[in-house]
Each structure stands twice: as C-alpha cells, then as structure tokens.
Amino acid sequence: MSQPFRTTIDDGIAEMMLDKPPVNAFDTAGWFAIAAELDALGANDDVRVILIAANGRGFCAGVDIKELAADSTRIVDVNKGNYETFRAIHRNPKPVVIALHGFVLGGGIGMAGAADVLVASDCARFGVPEIDRGAMGGGAHLQRMFPVQKVRYMYFTGEFIDAQEAYRLGAVEKVVPKDELLPTAREIAAKIASKSPAMVKLAKEALTGIEDGNLEDKYRWEQGFTLEAYTVGDSQESRDAFIEKRDAKF
C-alpha cells in the first residue's frame, strides 16, 4: 500500500509532503503511517527540524468520513491514529514547522495545533466542522492556537476563520501568497536547523513542559466524548447527510 505522503531529508530538514488527493483526508492506516514516519524522523540524527506541507486543494480535511459512515466502529481506531499523529508532532524531540494552505479542518487542526511554528498562505481557512459530522475532538489543539471564546464559537457553529484572522489571534507566524508558502516555511526551518541541535532539543522539551496542562491528556478526554457521540442517532445522520450531500434532519 502506498503511503499518503512523501518524505525527503536535506541539510537537516526533513520535509513531509502530505499527498492523498483530492483533499488529504486520511483513513485509519494513513494516520498511523504518518505518526510512525514522524516518530522515525524524530529519532533520526540527520534530522534537525521537520517541515510538514501538503499538495492538493488544502492542507488536510481530517479523517475519511466515508470510512466511518460505512462502519462507525472504526471510530476507536481512527481516534487512536489521530492521537498518535498529533502526539508525534507535539512530543517530537525536533521542532515541527507546518505550512498551511486551503482548508485546515478536523485532523488538520490537530496537526497544526500540535506544531511549533505555523506559516499560512492567504487562502488558508481554519475550522472544526465536527459538530456537523457527528463527532467531537480537536478543541484542545484549537485552544492551543486561539482564545477560549473563539474556540467555542468555532466549535458550536462549525464556521471557519481565515488566515488573516488566525494571524491576528497569534496562531500563525506569517501569512504569505500561496507561491511563497513553501519557500517561507523552508526559510524558517533552515534558520532553526542552523542552531545547535542539543540546545534546540532542550528548548523544545522545556517549552513543552511549561505549557498549561497536558495536551495529550486533554485530547484523550475529548475523544471519549466522540465515542459517546457515536452512540447518538444524530451522529450517524450527520455522517449520512454529509456523504449524501444533503441537509441533516434531526
């Protein structure tokens, strides 16, 4: 089975390019493969910084809803795959820079919210449409990017915010035109890669340790509510309506 990404290593920068057309929505196996690759890159002495970007119309549309619509019991494995991917970014011993474009949804929010530095194209949009997909999760990572009330508004309404608003709220380091996104992210990654690897590793561990609360524990708490949501009829109706491209009936 082909991997939903491509990875190259050059001058201390490991570049992971997500590549699962058309929207970079990953199934269970895809999420576990991404997590395993990130863990391997973190353990690789040739890697000083990790850069994640994506091909296609957007960075990441999250989980493969079709997989879950066909078999709702897959949610346990999908949840675990999401958890491992976000953990592999947040707890990675190497700094992780992410270049975002187009839609950044669901699992894309989890990846972005777990990262160290974010760069966005001016076409990027951020959202957690879980409430319209019959699930929960992603609030902990969204709250690492945006203030509490903004997170709740986005979570309850399913509405998106654009790159400029994300920049105004402090989540994004730079907003640039799409054709400048990857060069800008590479420039930041190179700047980090030029520093002492030992000092950078200590810095990341120290900064992660002083964060408010434990991101992974918070996310596992949320995932319990996703599992509970899947026992409610409205959850299946939400997924069916999404797949059938119709309004849900509650």
C-alpha positions in Angstrom: 0.0 0.0 0.0 1.4 3.4 -1.0 1.9 5.9 1.8 -0.2 9.1 1.8 2.9 11.3 2.0 6.4 11.7 0.6 9.5 12.5 2.7 12.9 13.9 1.8 15.8 14.9 4.1 18.2 17.7 3.1 20.6 19.8 5.1 19.0 18.8 8.4 15.4 19.5 7.2 13.0 16.6 6.9 10.2 17.6 4.6 7.0 15.6 4.8 4.6 16.3 1.9 1.0 15.1 2.5 -0.3 13.7 -0.8 -3.7 12.0 -0.6 -5.9 13.5 -3.3 -8.3 15.1 -3.6 -8.5 16.6 -0.1 -5.9 14.9 2.1 -8.5 13.1 4.2 -6.8 10.1 5.8 -8.2 6.7 6.8 -7.0 4.8 9.9 -4.0 3.3 8.2 -3.0 6.7 6.8 -3.0 8.3 10.2 -0.9 5.5 11.8 1.6 5.7 8.9 2.0 9.5 9.3 2.6 9.0 13.1 5.2 6.3 12.5 7.1 8.4 10.0 7.1 11.4 12.3 8.4 9.3 15.2 11.2 7.9 12.9 12.2 11.4 11.8 12.4 12.5 15.4 14.8 9.7 16.1 16.9 10.3 13.0 20.2 12.1 13.9 20.3 13.5 10.3 17.1 15.5 11.1 17.2 18.8 12.9 13.8 20.1 12.1 10.6 18.7 10.5 8.6 20.6 7.9 5.1 19.4 7.0 3.3 20.7 3.9 0.7 19.3 1.5 -0.2 19.0 -2.1 -3.7 19.5 -3.4 -6.6 21.8 -2.7 -6.0 22.1 1.0 -3.7 21.1 3.8 -5.9 18.4 5.4 -9.6 17.8 5.6 -9.2 15.5 8.5 -10.5 11.9 8.7 -12.0 9.9 5.9 -15.7 10.3 6.7 -16.6 7.6 4.2 -14.7 5.0 6.2 -16.7 6.0 9.3 -20.0 6.2 7.5 -19.5 2.7 6.3 -18.5 1.3 9.7 -19.0 3.5 12.8 -17.0 1.1 15.0 -13.9 2.3 13.1 -14.0 5.4 15.3 -11.9 3.8 18.0 -9.0 3.1 15.6 -9.4 6.4 13.9 -9.2 8.2 17.2 -6.1 6.3 18.1 -4.5 7.2 14.8 -5.3 10.8 15.2 -3.9 10.8 18.8 -0.6 9.2 17.7 -0.1 11.7 14.8 -0.8 14.7 17.0 1.4 13.3 19.8 4.2 12.6 17.3 4.2 16.3 16.4 3.8 17.9 19.8 6.1 15.5 21.6 8.6 15.1 18.8 12.1 16.0 20.0 12.6 18.0 16.9 10.8 21.3 16.2 7.9 20.9 13.7 7.1 23.7 11.2 3.8 23.4 9.2 2.9 25.2 6.0 -0.8 25.5 5.7 -2.9 26.3 2.6 -6.6 26.0 1.7 -8.7 24.1 4.2 -7.3 23.2 7.6 -10.1 21.1 9.1 -10.5 18.4 11.8 -7.4 16.4 11.9 -5.6 19.2 10.1 -6.4 21.4 13.1 -5.0 18.7 15.3 -1.7 18.7 13.4 -1.5 22.5 13.2 -2.4 22.9 16.9 0.3 20.4 17.9 3.1 22.1 15.9 5.8 24.5 17.0 5.6 27.1 14.2 2.8 27.8 11.6 3.0 29.6 8.3 -0.1 30.1 6.2 -1.0 31.1 2.7 -3.5 33.8 2.3 -6.0 31.2 1.1 -5.9 29.2 4.3 -9.1 28.6 6.3 -9.4 27.0 9.7 -12.3 25.1 11.0 -13.7 22.3 13.2 -16.8 21.0 11.5 -17.1 18.1 13.9 -20.5 19.2 15.2 -21.8 18.7 11.6 -20.1 15.3 11.3 -21.5 13.7 14.4 -18.2 13.8 16.3 -16.2 15.7 18.9 -12.5 16.4 19.3 -9.9 19.0 18.3 -10.8 21.6 20.9 -7.6 21.1 22.9 -5.5 21.7 19.8 -7.7 24.6 18.6 -7.3 26.2 22.0 -3.6 26.0 21.7 -4.0 28.3 18.7 -6.9 30.6 19.6 -8.6 32.1 22.7 -11.2 30.2 24.6 -14.3 32.1 23.3 -13.1 32.0 19.7 -12.7 28.2 20.0 -16.2 27.8 21.4 -17.7 29.9 18.7 -16.0 27.9 16.0 -16.8 24.6 17.7 -20.5 25.4 18.3 -21.2 26.9 14.8 -18.8 24.9 12.6 -17.8 28.2 11.0 -14.3 28.9 9.6 -11.9 31.7 10.1 -9.4 32.9 7.5 -5.6 33.2 7.6 -5.6 36.9 8.5 -7.8 36.3 11.5 -5.6 33.4 12.6 -2.6 35.8 12.3 -4.4 38.5 14.2 -5.1 36.0 17.0 -1.4 35.0 17.1 -1.5 31.4 15.9 0.3 32.0 12.6 3.8 33.3 12.3 3.4 34.7 8.7 0.7 34.9 6.1 2.1 34.9 2.5 0.8 34.4 -1.0 0.4 30.7 -2.0 3.5 30.6 -4.2 5.6 31.9 -1.3 4.3 29.5 1.3 6.8 26.7 0.9 9.9 28.9 0.4 8.9 30.9 3.5 8.4 27.7 5.6 11.7 26.3 4.3 13.5 29.6 5.3 12.1 29.3 8.9 13.1 25.6 9.0 16.6 26.4 7.8 17.0 29.1 10.4 16.1 26.6 13.2 18.3 23.9 11.6 21.3 26.2 11.8 21.1 26.3 15.6 22.8 23.8 18.0 20.7 20.5 17.8 21.4 19.9 21.5 20.2 23.4 22.5 17.1 23.2 20.3 16.2 19.8 21.7 16.4 21.1 25.3 14.4 24.2 24.3 11.6 22.1 22.9 11.4 19.8 25.9 11.5 22.8 28.3 8.8 24.8 26.4 6.5 21.7 26.1 6.9 21.1 29.8 5.8 24.6 30.8 2.6 24.5 28.8 -0.7 24.9 30.6 -1.9 21.3 31.2 -1.1 18.2 29.2 -2.3 18.4 25.5 -2.4 14.7 25.0 -4.4 14.0 28.2 -6.9 16.8 27.2 -7.3 15.3 23.7 -7.9 11.8 25.1 -10.6 13.3 27.3 -12.3 14.8 24.2 -12.1 11.6 22.3 -14.2 9.9 25.0 -17.0 12.3 24.0 -16.5 11.4 20.3 -17.1 7.8 21.3 -20.2 8.8 23.2 -21.4 11.0 20.3 -21.3 7.9 18.1 -23.9 6.2 20.3 -26.4 9.0 19.4 -28.6 8.7 16.3 -27.9 12.2 15.3 -24.2 11.3 14.8 -25.0 8.7 12.1 -27.5 11.1 10.5 -24.8 13.8 10.3 -22.4 11.5 8.5 -25.0 10.1 6.2 -26.1 13.6 5.2 -22.5 14.6 4.6 -21.9 11.6 2.3 -25.2 12.1 0.5 -24.7 15.8 0.1 -28.0 16.8 1.8 -29.1 18.7 4.9 -29.2 16.6 8.1 -32.6 16.0 9.7 -32.6 16.0 13.5 
